[in-house]
């Protein structure tokens, strides 16, 4: 039997994607994730200079994810990681003073994904919606904050308490099959998160964080 080149190519592509993302399949992947807050800061309450605001820096960490294909198109995904550390900077009236603190955050998220196209497709885009809980801990003020805060006693230390919150996340991604079981994954999501930081001196600051989350990973299907 003589095969045409187009038939051979079609069979090769089918073999690459066969059973890769079908119902009942588990996907395990590891890579890196970068979290970039999109900050809109409220003013620090009195006593503080008018317009005293904050900004929050990005962080990149190794992460993993486990995904279960509930059907050929619907999947449940659980991102995993040890958390992120974000530096807090002065903004608004205190822009340019540098770092005024830091905080650790462990985001716990579960995504429901809808994967477009056939289960055997070599490239499958997907959309996802998730529920997240951002657990903030180990918030610390810097020596700069101690010096700037008019409510801080001479020689005292200003500590921070950052509110942990539930939030909704939306995202898009793409899975590309490398062979029958191995794949690469690229994803972007946005968490819609607002919270309040309370200083040990009694002042508070409301912030909209709405972090963008970018991840790239390699994984294997089982």
PyMOL CGO cylinders between C-alpha atoms (Angstrom):
from pymol import cmd
from pymol.cgo import CYLINDER

trace = [
    CYLINDER, 0.00, 0.00, 0.00, 1.38, 3.38, -0.99, 0.3, 1, 1, 1, 1, 1, 1,
    CYLINDER, 1.38, 3.38, -0.99, 0.83, 6.33, 1.40, 0.3, 1, 1, 1, 1, 1, 1,
    CYLINDER, 0.83, 6.33, 1.40, 0.49, 9.88, 0.19, 0.3, 1, 1, 1, 1, 1, 1,
    CYLINDER, 0.49, 9.88, 0.19, 2.70, 12.47, 2.03, 0.3, 1, 1, 1, 1, 1, 1,
    CYLINDER, 2.70, 12.47, 2.03, -0.37, 14.34, 3.27, 0.3, 1, 1, 1, 1, 1, 1,
    CYLINDER, -0.37, 14.34, 3.27, -1.82, 11.13, 4.75, 0.3, 1, 1, 1, 1, 1, 1,
    CYLINDER, -1.82, 11.13, 4.75, 1.48, 10.32, 6.49, 0.3, 1, 1, 1, 1, 1, 1,
    CYLINDER, 1.48, 10.32, 6.49, 1.63, 13.83, 7.99, 0.3, 1, 1, 1, 1, 1, 1,
    CYLINDER, 1.63, 13.83, 7.99, -1.95, 13.58, 9.20, 0.3, 1, 1, 1, 1, 1, 1,
    CYLINDER, -1.95, 13.58, 9.20, -1.25, 10.22, 10.85, 0.3, 1, 1, 1, 1, 1, 1,
    CYLINDER, -1.25, 10.22, 10.85, 1.87, 11.61, 12.56, 0.3, 1, 1, 1, 1, 1, 1,
    CYLINDER, 1.87, 11.61, 12.56, -0.05, 14.58, 13.99, 0.3, 1, 1, 1, 1, 1, 1,
    CYLINDER, -0.05, 14.58, 13.99, -2.82, 12.28, 15.21, 0.3, 1, 1, 1, 1, 1, 1,
    CYLINDER, -2.82, 12.28, 15.21, -0.26, 10.06, 16.93, 0.3, 1, 1, 1, 1, 1, 1,
    CYLINDER, -0.26, 10.06, 16.93, 1.30, 13.06, 18.69, 0.3, 1, 1, 1, 1, 1, 1,
    CYLINDER, 1.30, 13.06, 18.69, -1.97, 14.18, 20.21, 0.3, 1, 1, 1, 1, 1, 1,
    CYLINDER, -1.97, 14.18, 20.21, -3.72, 10.85, 20.70, 0.3, 1, 1, 1, 1, 1, 1,
    CYLINDER, -3.72, 10.85, 20.70, -5.23, 10.48, 24.17, 0.3, 1, 1, 1, 1, 1, 1,
    CYLINDER, -5.23, 10.48, 24.17, -3.14, 13.44, 25.41, 0.3, 1, 1, 1, 1, 1, 1,
    CYLINDER, -3.14, 13.44, 25.41, -6.06, 15.41, 26.86, 0.3, 1, 1, 1, 1, 1, 1,
    CYLINDER, -6.06, 15.41, 26.86, -9.00, 13.01, 26.84, 0.3, 1, 1, 1, 1, 1, 1,
    CYLINDER, -9.00, 13.01, 26.84, -11.58, 12.43, 29.55, 0.3, 1, 1, 1, 1, 1, 1,
    CYLINDER, -11.58, 12.43, 29.55, -10.01, 10.89, 32.67, 0.3, 1, 1, 1, 1, 1, 1,
    CYLINDER, -10.01, 10.89, 32.67, -6.47, 12.07, 31.88, 0.3, 1, 1, 1, 1, 1, 1,
    CYLINDER, -6.47, 12.07, 31.88, -4.28, 13.67, 34.57, 0.3, 1, 1, 1, 1, 1, 1,
    CYLINDER, -4.28, 13.67, 34.57, -1.81, 16.41, 33.58, 0.3, 1, 1, 1, 1, 1, 1,
    CYLINDER, -1.81, 16.41, 33.58, 1.15, 17.20, 35.85, 0.3, 1, 1, 1, 1, 1, 1,
    CYLINDER, 1.15, 17.20, 35.85, 3.39, 20.15, 35.03, 0.3, 1, 1, 1, 1, 1, 1,
    CYLINDER, 3.39, 20.15, 35.03, 6.15, 22.30, 36.48, 0.3, 1, 1, 1, 1, 1, 1,
    CYLINDER, 6.15, 22.30, 36.48, 7.65, 25.63, 35.50, 0.3, 1, 1, 1, 1, 1, 1,
    CYLINDER, 7.65, 25.63, 35.50, 7.85, 29.25, 36.61, 0.3, 1, 1, 1, 1, 1, 1,
    CYLINDER, 7.85, 29.25, 36.61, 5.20, 31.84, 37.44, 0.3, 1, 1, 1, 1, 1, 1,
    CYLINDER, 5.20, 31.84, 37.44, 5.51, 35.62, 37.60, 0.3, 1, 1, 1, 1, 1, 1,
    CYLINDER, 5.51, 35.62, 37.60, 2.99, 37.64, 39.62, 0.3, 1, 1, 1, 1, 1, 1,
    CYLINDER, 2.99, 37.64, 39.62, 2.74, 41.34, 38.75, 0.3, 1, 1, 1, 1, 1, 1,
    CYLINDER, 2.74, 41.34, 38.75, 0.29, 43.43, 40.84, 0.3, 1, 1, 1, 1, 1, 1,
    CYLINDER, 0.29, 43.43, 40.84, -1.62, 46.14, 38.95, 0.3, 1, 1, 1, 1, 1, 1,
    CYLINDER, -1.62, 46.14, 38.95, -1.89, 48.52, 41.88, 0.3, 1, 1, 1, 1, 1, 1,
    CYLINDER, -1.89, 48.52, 41.88, -4.34, 51.32, 42.50, 0.3, 1, 1, 1, 1, 1, 1,
    CYLINDER, -4.34, 51.32, 42.50, -3.50, 52.64, 45.93, 0.3, 1, 1, 1, 1, 1, 1,
    CYLINDER, -3.50, 52.64, 45.93, -5.70, 54.55, 48.32, 0.3, 1, 1, 1, 1, 1, 1,
    CYLINDER, -5.70, 54.55, 48.32, -4.22, 57.21, 50.60, 0.3, 1, 1, 1, 1, 1, 1,
    CYLINDER, -4.22, 57.21, 50.60, -2.81, 56.25, 53.98, 0.3, 1, 1, 1, 1, 1, 1,
    CYLINDER, -2.81, 56.25, 53.98, -5.13, 57.57, 56.68, 0.3, 1, 1, 1, 1, 1, 1,
    CYLINDER, -5.13, 57.57, 56.68, -4.02, 60.30, 59.10, 0.3, 1, 1, 1, 1, 1, 1,
    CYLINDER, -4.02, 60.30, 59.10, -1.64, 61.10, 60.51, 0.3, 1, 1, 1, 1, 1, 1,
    CYLINDER, -1.64, 61.10, 60.51, 0.22, 60.99, 57.20, 0.3, 1, 1, 1, 1, 1, 1,
    CYLINDER, 0.22, 60.99, 57.20, 1.08, 63.48, 54.44, 0.3, 1, 1, 1, 1, 1, 1,
    CYLINDER, 1.08, 63.48, 54.44, -1.80, 63.89, 51.98, 0.3, 1, 1, 1, 1, 1, 1,
    CYLINDER, -1.80, 63.89, 51.98, -1.51, 61.51, 49.04, 0.3, 1, 1, 1, 1, 1, 1,
    CYLINDER, -1.51, 61.51, 49.04, 0.72, 58.96, 50.80, 0.3, 1, 1, 1, 1, 1, 1,
    CYLINDER, 0.72, 58.96, 50.80, 0.33, 55.81, 48.69, 0.3, 1, 1, 1, 1, 1, 1,
    CYLINDER, 0.33, 55.81, 48.69, 2.03, 52.49, 48.00, 0.3, 1, 1, 1, 1, 1, 1,
    CYLINDER, 2.03, 52.49, 48.00, 3.08, 50.32, 45.08, 0.3, 1, 1, 1, 1, 1, 1,
    CYLINDER, 3.08, 50.32, 45.08, 3.87, 46.60, 45.03, 0.3, 1, 1, 1, 1, 1, 1,
    CYLINDER, 3.87, 46.60, 45.03, 6.62, 44.89, 43.04, 0.3, 1, 1, 1, 1, 1, 1,
    CYLINDER, 6.62, 44.89, 43.04, 6.56, 41.65, 41.02, 0.3, 1, 1, 1, 1, 1, 1,
    CYLINDER, 6.56, 41.65, 41.02, 7.98, 38.26, 41.99, 0.3, 1, 1, 1, 1, 1, 1,
    CYLINDER, 7.98, 38.26, 41.99, 8.85, 35.10, 40.05, 0.3, 1, 1, 1, 1, 1, 1,
    CYLINDER, 8.85, 35.10, 40.05, 8.93, 31.63, 41.60, 0.3, 1, 1, 1, 1, 1, 1,
    CYLINDER, 8.93, 31.63, 41.60, 8.95, 27.96, 40.55, 0.3, 1, 1, 1, 1, 1, 1,
    CYLINDER, 8.95, 27.96, 40.55, 5.46, 26.46, 40.50, 0.3, 1, 1, 1, 1, 1, 1,
    CYLINDER, 5.46, 26.46, 40.50, 3.61, 23.28, 39.58, 0.3, 1, 1, 1, 1, 1, 1,
    CYLINDER, 3.61, 23.28, 39.58, 0.08, 22.37, 38.56, 0.3, 1, 1, 1, 1, 1, 1,
    CYLINDER, 0.08, 22.37, 38.56, -2.15, 19.30, 38.54, 0.3, 1, 1, 1, 1, 1, 1,
    CYLINDER, -2.15, 19.30, 38.54, -5.05, 19.14, 36.07, 0.3, 1, 1, 1, 1, 1, 1,
    CYLINDER, -5.05, 19.14, 36.07, -7.78, 16.55, 35.68, 0.3, 1, 1, 1, 1, 1, 1,
    CYLINDER, -7.78, 16.55, 35.68, -9.70, 16.21, 32.40, 0.3, 1, 1, 1, 1, 1, 1,
    CYLINDER, -9.70, 16.21, 32.40, -13.32, 15.80, 33.54, 0.3, 1, 1, 1, 1, 1, 1,
    CYLINDER, -13.32, 15.80, 33.54, -14.41, 15.54, 29.91, 0.3, 1, 1, 1, 1, 1, 1,
    CYLINDER, -14.41, 15.54, 29.91, -12.52, 15.96, 26.64, 0.3, 1, 1, 1, 1, 1, 1,
    CYLINDER, -12.52, 15.96, 26.64, -13.10, 19.71, 26.97, 0.3, 1, 1, 1, 1, 1, 1,
    CYLINDER, -13.10, 19.71, 26.97, -13.72, 20.49, 30.65, 0.3, 1, 1, 1, 1, 1, 1,
    CYLINDER, -13.72, 20.49, 30.65, -10.85, 20.32, 33.15, 0.3, 1, 1, 1, 1, 1, 1,
    CYLINDER, -10.85, 20.32, 33.15, -10.18, 21.24, 36.78, 0.3, 1, 1, 1, 1, 1, 1,
    CYLINDER, -10.18, 21.24, 36.78, -6.72, 22.69, 37.49, 0.3, 1, 1, 1, 1, 1, 1,
    CYLINDER, -6.72, 22.69, 37.49, -4.94, 23.22, 40.81, 0.3, 1, 1, 1, 1, 1, 1,
    CYLINDER, -4.94, 23.22, 40.81, -1.82, 25.45, 40.71, 0.3, 1, 1, 1, 1, 1, 1,
    CYLINDER, -1.82, 25.45, 40.71, 0.77, 24.63, 43.39, 0.3, 1, 1, 1, 1, 1, 1,
    CYLINDER, 0.77, 24.63, 43.39, 3.64, 26.60, 44.87, 0.3, 1, 1, 1, 1, 1, 1,
    CYLINDER, 3.64, 26.60, 44.87, 5.39, 27.81, 48.01, 0.3, 1, 1, 1, 1, 1, 1,
    CYLINDER, 5.39, 27.81, 48.01, 4.23, 31.40, 47.62, 0.3, 1, 1, 1, 1, 1, 1,
    CYLINDER, 4.23, 31.40, 47.62, 5.63, 34.75, 46.56, 0.3, 1, 1, 1, 1, 1, 1,
    CYLINDER, 5.63, 34.75, 46.56, 7.42, 37.63, 48.30, 0.3, 1, 1, 1, 1, 1, 1,
    CYLINDER, 7.42, 37.63, 48.30, 6.52, 41.15, 47.18, 0.3, 1, 1, 1, 1, 1, 1,
    CYLINDER, 6.52, 41.15, 47.18, 8.37, 44.35, 48.00, 0.3, 1, 1, 1, 1, 1, 1,
    CYLINDER, 8.37, 44.35, 48.00, 6.24, 47.38, 48.88, 0.3, 1, 1, 1, 1, 1, 1,
    CYLINDER, 6.24, 47.38, 48.88, 7.38, 50.80, 47.66, 0.3, 1, 1, 1, 1, 1, 1,
    CYLINDER, 7.38, 50.80, 47.66, 6.39, 54.36, 48.42, 0.3, 1, 1, 1, 1, 1, 1,
    CYLINDER, 6.39, 54.36, 48.42, 4.14, 56.07, 45.84, 0.3, 1, 1, 1, 1, 1, 1,
    CYLINDER, 4.14, 56.07, 45.84, 2.14, 59.26, 45.48, 0.3, 1, 1, 1, 1, 1, 1,
    CYLINDER, 2.14, 59.26, 45.48, 3.39, 61.86, 47.97, 0.3, 1, 1, 1, 1, 1, 1,
    CYLINDER, 3.39, 61.86, 47.97, 6.26, 59.57, 49.02, 0.3, 1, 1, 1, 1, 1, 1,
    CYLINDER, 6.26, 59.57, 49.02, 7.25, 58.36, 45.55, 0.3, 1, 1, 1, 1, 1, 1,
    CYLINDER, 7.25, 58.36, 45.55, 10.99, 57.88, 45.31, 0.3, 1, 1, 1, 1, 1, 1,
    CYLINDER, 10.99, 57.88, 45.31, 11.64, 56.96, 48.95, 0.3, 1, 1, 1, 1, 1, 1,
    CYLINDER, 11.64, 56.96, 48.95, 12.24, 53.34, 47.98, 0.3, 1, 1, 1, 1, 1, 1,
    CYLINDER, 12.24, 53.34, 47.98, 11.14, 50.18, 49.72, 0.3, 1, 1, 1, 1, 1, 1,
    CYLINDER, 11.14, 50.18, 49.72, 8.85, 50.69, 52.70, 0.3, 1, 1, 1, 1, 1, 1,
    CYLINDER, 8.85, 50.69, 52.70, 8.05, 47.05, 53.41, 0.3, 1, 1, 1, 1, 1, 1,
    CYLINDER, 8.05, 47.05, 53.41, 7.54, 43.51, 52.14, 0.3, 1, 1, 1, 1, 1, 1,
    CYLINDER, 7.54, 43.51, 52.14, 4.93, 40.78, 52.40, 0.3, 1, 1, 1, 1, 1, 1,
    CYLINDER, 4.93, 40.78, 52.40, 4.62, 37.07, 51.61, 0.3, 1, 1, 1, 1, 1, 1,
    CYLINDER, 4.62, 37.07, 51.61, 1.52, 35.79, 49.83, 0.3, 1, 1, 1, 1, 1, 1,
    CYLINDER, 1.52, 35.79, 49.83, 0.34, 32.25, 49.19, 0.3, 1, 1, 1, 1, 1, 1,
    CYLINDER, 0.34, 32.25, 49.19, -2.44, 32.27, 46.57, 0.3, 1, 1, 1, 1, 1, 1,
    CYLINDER, -2.44, 32.27, 46.57, -4.66, 29.19, 46.63, 0.3, 1, 1, 1, 1, 1, 1,
    CYLINDER, -4.66, 29.19, 46.63, -6.65, 28.88, 43.40, 0.3, 1, 1, 1, 1, 1, 1,
    CYLINDER, -6.65, 28.88, 43.40, -8.82, 26.27, 41.70, 0.3, 1, 1, 1, 1, 1, 1,
    CYLINDER, -8.82, 26.27, 41.70, -9.57, 26.79, 38.00, 0.3, 1, 1, 1, 1, 1, 1,
    CYLINDER, -9.57, 26.79, 38.00, -12.32, 25.38, 35.82, 0.3, 1, 1, 1, 1, 1, 1,
    CYLINDER, -12.32, 25.38, 35.82, -10.94, 25.23, 32.28, 0.3, 1, 1, 1, 1, 1, 1,
    CYLINDER, -10.94, 25.23, 32.28, -12.69, 24.88, 28.94, 0.3, 1, 1, 1, 1, 1, 1,
    CYLINDER, -12.69, 24.88, 28.94, -10.29, 23.50, 26.33, 0.3, 1, 1, 1, 1, 1, 1,
    CYLINDER, -10.29, 23.50, 26.33, -11.21, 24.26, 22.72, 0.3, 1, 1, 1, 1, 1, 1,
    CYLINDER, -11.21, 24.26, 22.72, -10.84, 21.85, 19.81, 0.3, 1, 1, 1, 1, 1, 1,
    CYLINDER, -10.84, 21.85, 19.81, -10.39, 18.10, 19.71, 0.3, 1, 1, 1, 1, 1, 1,
    CYLINDER, -10.39, 18.10, 19.71, -8.67, 16.16, 22.49, 0.3, 1, 1, 1, 1, 1, 1,
    CYLINDER, -8.67, 16.16, 22.49, -6.05, 14.93, 20.01, 0.3, 1, 1, 1, 1, 1, 1,
    CYLINDER, -6.05, 14.93, 20.01, -5.22, 18.40, 18.67, 0.3, 1, 1, 1, 1, 1, 1,
    CYLINDER, -5.22, 18.40, 18.67, -1.55, 19.35, 18.84, 0.3, 1, 1, 1, 1, 1, 1,
    CYLINDER, -1.55, 19.35, 18.84, -2.35, 22.85, 20.14, 0.3, 1, 1, 1, 1, 1, 1,
    CYLINDER, -2.35, 22.85, 20.14, -5.35, 23.55, 22.39, 0.3, 1, 1, 1, 1, 1, 1,
    CYLINDER, -5.35, 23.55, 22.39, -6.23, 27.04, 23.62, 0.3, 1, 1, 1, 1, 1, 1,
    CYLINDER, -6.23, 27.04, 23.62, -8.33, 27.25, 26.76, 0.3, 1, 1, 1, 1, 1, 1,
    CYLINDER, -8.33, 27.25, 26.76, -10.26, 29.73, 28.88, 0.3, 1, 1, 1, 1, 1, 1,
    CYLINDER, -10.26, 29.73, 28.88, -10.55, 29.44, 32.63, 0.3, 1, 1, 1, 1, 1, 1,
    CYLINDER, -10.55, 29.44, 32.63, -12.38, 30.86, 35.62, 0.3, 1, 1, 1, 1, 1, 1,
    CYLINDER, -12.38, 30.86, 35.62, -11.31, 30.30, 39.19, 0.3, 1, 1, 1, 1, 1, 1,
    CYLINDER, -11.31, 30.30, 39.19, -11.80, 31.07, 42.83, 0.3, 1, 1, 1, 1, 1, 1,
    CYLINDER, -11.80, 31.07, 42.83, -8.76, 32.25, 44.78, 0.3, 1, 1, 1, 1, 1, 1,
    CYLINDER, -8.76, 32.25, 44.78, -7.81, 32.86, 48.38, 0.3, 1, 1, 1, 1, 1, 1,
    CYLINDER, -7.81, 32.86, 48.38, -4.77, 35.11, 48.82, 0.3, 1, 1, 1, 1, 1, 1,
    CYLINDER, -4.77, 35.11, 48.82, -3.16, 34.44, 52.21, 0.3, 1, 1, 1, 1, 1, 1,
    CYLINDER, -3.16, 34.44, 52.21, -0.85, 37.28, 53.24, 0.3, 1, 1, 1, 1, 1, 1,
    CYLINDER, -0.85, 37.28, 53.24, 1.74, 36.75, 55.98, 0.3, 1, 1, 1, 1, 1, 1,
    CYLINDER, 1.74, 36.75, 55.98, 5.09, 37.93, 57.32, 0.3, 1, 1, 1, 1, 1, 1,
    CYLINDER, 5.09, 37.93, 57.32, 4.37, 41.57, 56.43, 0.3, 1, 1, 1, 1, 1, 1,
    CYLINDER, 4.37, 41.57, 56.43, 7.24, 43.80, 57.52, 0.3, 1, 1, 1, 1, 1, 1,
    CYLINDER, 7.24, 43.80, 57.52, 7.88, 47.53, 57.48, 0.3, 1, 1, 1, 1, 1, 1,
    CYLINDER, 7.88, 47.53, 57.48, 11.31, 48.86, 56.55, 0.3, 1, 1, 1, 1, 1, 1,
    CYLINDER, 11.31, 48.86, 56.55, 13.57, 51.37, 58.27, 0.3, 1, 1, 1, 1, 1, 1,
    CYLINDER, 13.57, 51.37, 58.27, 12.36, 53.88, 55.66, 0.3, 1, 1, 1, 1, 1, 1,
    CYLINDER, 12.36, 53.88, 55.66, 8.76, 53.42, 56.82, 0.3, 1, 1, 1, 1, 1, 1,
    CYLINDER, 8.76, 53.42, 56.82, 9.82, 53.79, 60.46, 0.3, 1, 1, 1, 1, 1, 1,
    CYLINDER, 9.82, 53.79, 60.46, 11.48, 57.11, 59.65, 0.3, 1, 1, 1, 1, 1, 1,
    CYLINDER, 11.48, 57.11, 59.65, 8.64, 58.42, 57.46, 0.3, 1, 1, 1, 1, 1, 1,
    CYLINDER, 8.64, 58.42, 57.46, 5.64, 57.51, 59.60, 0.3, 1, 1, 1, 1, 1, 1,
    CYLINDER, 5.64, 57.51, 59.60, 4.72, 60.54, 61.75, 0.3, 1, 1, 1, 1, 1, 1,
    CYLINDER, 4.72, 60.54, 61.75, 2.78, 58.25, 64.11, 0.3, 1, 1, 1, 1, 1, 1,
    CYLINDER, 2.78, 58.25, 64.11, 5.80, 56.06, 64.79, 0.3, 1, 1, 1, 1, 1, 1,
    CYLINDER, 5.80, 56.06, 64.79, 7.39, 56.78, 68.21, 0.3, 1, 1, 1, 1, 1, 1,
    CYLINDER, 7.39, 56.78, 68.21, 11.03, 57.84, 68.15, 0.3, 1, 1, 1, 1, 1, 1,
    CYLINDER, 11.03, 57.84, 68.15, 13.10, 54.69, 67.80, 0.3, 1, 1, 1, 1, 1, 1,
    CYLINDER, 13.10, 54.69, 67.80, 9.94, 52.60, 67.32, 0.3, 1, 1, 1, 1, 1, 1,
    CYLINDER, 9.94, 52.60, 67.32, 9.09, 50.08, 64.63, 0.3, 1, 1, 1, 1, 1, 1,
    CYLINDER, 9.09, 50.08, 64.63, 5.99, 50.20, 62.40, 0.3, 1, 1, 1, 1, 1, 1,
    CYLINDER, 5.99, 50.20, 62.40, 4.64, 46.73, 61.61, 0.3, 1, 1, 1, 1, 1, 1,
    CYLINDER, 4.64, 46.73, 61.61, 2.08, 45.80, 58.96, 0.3, 1, 1, 1, 1, 1, 1,
    CYLINDER, 2.08, 45.80, 58.96, -0.99, 43.57, 58.83, 0.3, 1, 1, 1, 1, 1, 1,
    CYLINDER, -0.99, 43.57, 58.83, -2.13, 42.83, 55.26, 0.3, 1, 1, 1, 1, 1, 1,
    CYLINDER, -2.13, 42.83, 55.26, -5.68, 41.51, 54.91, 0.3, 1, 1, 1, 1, 1, 1,
    CYLINDER, -5.68, 41.51, 54.91, -6.13, 38.05, 53.36, 0.3, 1, 1, 1, 1, 1, 1,
    CYLINDER, -6.13, 38.05, 53.36, -9.07, 37.88, 50.92, 0.3, 1, 1, 1, 1, 1, 1,
    CYLINDER, -9.07, 37.88, 50.92, -11.07, 35.70, 48.55, 0.3, 1, 1, 1, 1, 1, 1,
    CYLINDER, -11.07, 35.70, 48.55, -11.09, 36.81, 44.91, 0.3, 1, 1, 1, 1, 1, 1,
    CYLINDER, -11.09, 36.81, 44.91, -12.19, 35.70, 41.43, 0.3, 1, 1, 1, 1, 1, 1,
    CYLINDER, -12.19, 35.70, 41.43, -9.65, 34.86, 38.72, 0.3, 1, 1, 1, 1, 1, 1,
    CYLINDER, -9.65, 34.86, 38.72, -10.08, 34.75, 34.93, 0.3, 1, 1, 1, 1, 1, 1,
    CYLINDER, -10.08, 34.75, 34.93, -7.53, 33.56, 32.42, 0.3, 1, 1, 1, 1, 1, 1,
    CYLINDER, -7.53, 33.56, 32.42, -6.47, 32.19, 29.04, 0.3, 1, 1, 1, 1, 1, 1,
    CYLINDER, -6.47, 32.19, 29.04, -3.89, 29.60, 28.08, 0.3, 1, 1, 1, 1, 1, 1,
    CYLINDER, -3.89, 29.60, 28.08, -2.49, 27.29, 25.44, 0.3, 1, 1, 1, 1, 1, 1,
    CYLINDER, -2.49, 27.29, 25.44, -1.28, 23.69, 25.68, 0.3, 1, 1, 1, 1, 1, 1,
    CYLINDER, -1.28, 23.69, 25.68, 1.03, 22.42, 22.93, 0.3, 1, 1, 1, 1, 1, 1,
    CYLINDER, 1.03, 22.42, 22.93, 1.78, 18.69, 22.61, 0.3, 1, 1, 1, 1, 1, 1,
    CYLINDER, 1.78, 18.69, 22.61, 5.49, 17.84, 22.24, 0.3, 1, 1, 1, 1, 1, 1,
    CYLINDER, 5.49, 17.84, 22.24, 4.75, 14.14, 21.77, 0.3, 1, 1, 1, 1, 1, 1,
    CYLINDER, 4.75, 14.14, 21.77, 2.03, 11.72, 22.89, 0.3, 1, 1, 1, 1, 1, 1,
    CYLINDER, 2.03, 11.72, 22.89, 2.51, 12.40, 26.63, 0.3, 1, 1, 1, 1, 1, 1,
    CYLINDER, 2.51, 12.40, 26.63, 4.72, 15.49, 27.02, 0.3, 1, 1, 1, 1, 1, 1,
    CYLINDER, 4.72, 15.49, 27.02, 3.46, 19.03, 26.51, 0.3, 1, 1, 1, 1, 1, 1,
    CYLINDER, 3.46, 19.03, 26.51, 4.30, 22.71, 27.01, 0.3, 1, 1, 1, 1, 1, 1,
    CYLINDER, 4.30, 22.71, 27.01, 1.80, 25.08, 28.61, 0.3, 1, 1, 1, 1, 1, 1,
    CYLINDER, 1.80, 25.08, 28.61, 1.50, 28.87, 28.58, 0.3, 1, 1, 1, 1, 1, 1,
    CYLINDER, 1.50, 28.87, 28.58, -1.07, 30.68, 30.74, 0.3, 1, 1, 1, 1, 1, 1,
    CYLINDER, -1.07, 30.68, 30.74, -2.15, 34.15, 31.78, 0.3, 1, 1, 1, 1, 1, 1,
    CYLINDER, -2.15, 34.15, 31.78, -4.70, 35.01, 34.44, 0.3, 1, 1, 1, 1, 1, 1,
    CYLINDER, -4.70, 35.01, 34.44, -5.88, 38.07, 36.35, 0.3, 1, 1, 1, 1, 1, 1,
    CYLINDER, -5.88, 38.07, 36.35, -6.98, 37.93, 39.98, 0.3, 1, 1, 1, 1, 1, 1,
    CYLINDER, -6.98, 37.93, 39.98, -9.47, 40.62, 40.99, 0.3, 1, 1, 1, 1, 1, 1,
    CYLINDER, -9.47, 40.62, 40.99, -8.24, 41.40, 44.49, 0.3, 1, 1, 1, 1, 1, 1,
    CYLINDER, -8.24, 41.40, 44.49, -8.77, 44.32, 46.86, 0.3, 1, 1, 1, 1, 1, 1,
    CYLINDER, -8.77, 44.32, 46.86, -7.66, 44.48, 50.49, 0.3, 1, 1, 1, 1, 1, 1,
    CYLINDER, -7.66, 44.48, 50.49, -6.66, 46.76, 53.36, 0.3, 1, 1, 1, 1, 1, 1,
    CYLINDER, -6.66, 46.76, 53.36, -3.30, 47.09, 55.10, 0.3, 1, 1, 1, 1, 1, 1,
    CYLINDER, -3.30, 47.09, 55.10, -3.28, 48.18, 58.73, 0.3, 1, 1, 1, 1, 1, 1,
    CYLINDER, -3.28, 48.18, 58.73, -0.22, 49.71, 60.36, 0.3, 1, 1, 1, 1, 1, 1,
    CYLINDER, -0.22, 49.71, 60.36, 0.61, 49.02, 63.99, 0.3, 1, 1, 1, 1, 1, 1,
    CYLINDER, 0.61, 49.02, 63.99, 0.26, 52.77, 64.54, 0.3, 1, 1, 1, 1, 1, 1,
    CYLINDER, 0.26, 52.77, 64.54, -3.41, 52.61, 63.56, 0.3, 1, 1, 1, 1, 1, 1,
    CYLINDER, -3.41, 52.61, 63.56, -3.36, 54.01, 60.03, 0.3, 1, 1, 1, 1, 1, 1,
    CYLINDER, -3.36, 54.01, 60.03, -4.98, 52.01, 57.23, 0.3, 1, 1, 1, 1, 1, 1,
    CYLINDER, -4.98, 52.01, 57.23, -4.60, 51.91, 53.46, 0.3, 1, 1, 1, 1, 1, 1,
    CYLINDER, -4.60, 51.91, 53.46, -7.02, 50.34, 50.98, 0.3, 1, 1, 1, 1, 1, 1,
    CYLINDER, -7.02, 50.34, 50.98, -5.50, 48.94, 47.80, 0.3, 1, 1, 1, 1, 1, 1,
    CYLINDER, -5.50, 48.94, 47.80, -6.66, 47.35, 44.56, 0.3, 1, 1, 1, 1, 1, 1,
    CYLINDER, -6.66, 47.35, 44.56, -3.99, 44.80, 43.62, 0.3, 1, 1, 1, 1, 1, 1,
    CYLINDER, -3.99, 44.80, 43.62, -5.53, 42.88, 40.66, 0.3, 1, 1, 1, 1, 1, 1,
    CYLINDER, -5.53, 42.88, 40.66, -2.34, 40.88, 39.97, 0.3, 1, 1, 1, 1, 1, 1,
    CYLINDER, -2.34, 40.88, 39.97, -1.49, 39.55, 36.53, 0.3, 1, 1, 1, 1, 1, 1,
    CYLINDER, -1.49, 39.55, 36.53, -0.18, 35.98, 36.66, 0.3, 1, 1, 1, 1, 1, 1,
    CYLINDER, -0.18, 35.98, 36.66, 2.02, 34.65, 33.85, 0.3, 1, 1, 1, 1, 1, 1,
    CYLINDER, 2.02, 34.65, 33.85, 3.23, 31.04, 33.78, 0.3, 1, 1, 1, 1, 1, 1,
    CYLINDER, 3.23, 31.04, 33.78, 5.20, 28.78, 31.47, 0.3, 1, 1, 1, 1, 1, 1,
    CYLINDER, 5.20, 28.78, 31.47, 5.66, 25.10, 32.16, 0.3, 1, 1, 1, 1, 1, 1,
    CYLINDER, 5.66, 25.10, 32.16, 6.38, 21.63, 30.78, 0.3, 1, 1, 1, 1, 1, 1,
    CYLINDER, 6.38, 21.63, 30.78, 4.30, 18.64, 31.77, 0.3, 1, 1, 1, 1, 1, 1,
    CYLINDER, 4.30, 18.64, 31.77, 3.32, 15.03, 31.25, 0.3, 1, 1, 1, 1, 1, 1,
    CYLINDER, 3.32, 15.03, 31.25, -0.09, 13.38, 30.87, 0.3, 1, 1, 1, 1, 1, 1,
    CYLINDER, -0.09, 13.38, 30.87, -1.07, 10.16, 32.64, 0.3, 1, 1, 1, 1, 1, 1,
]
cmd.load_cgo(trace, "trace")
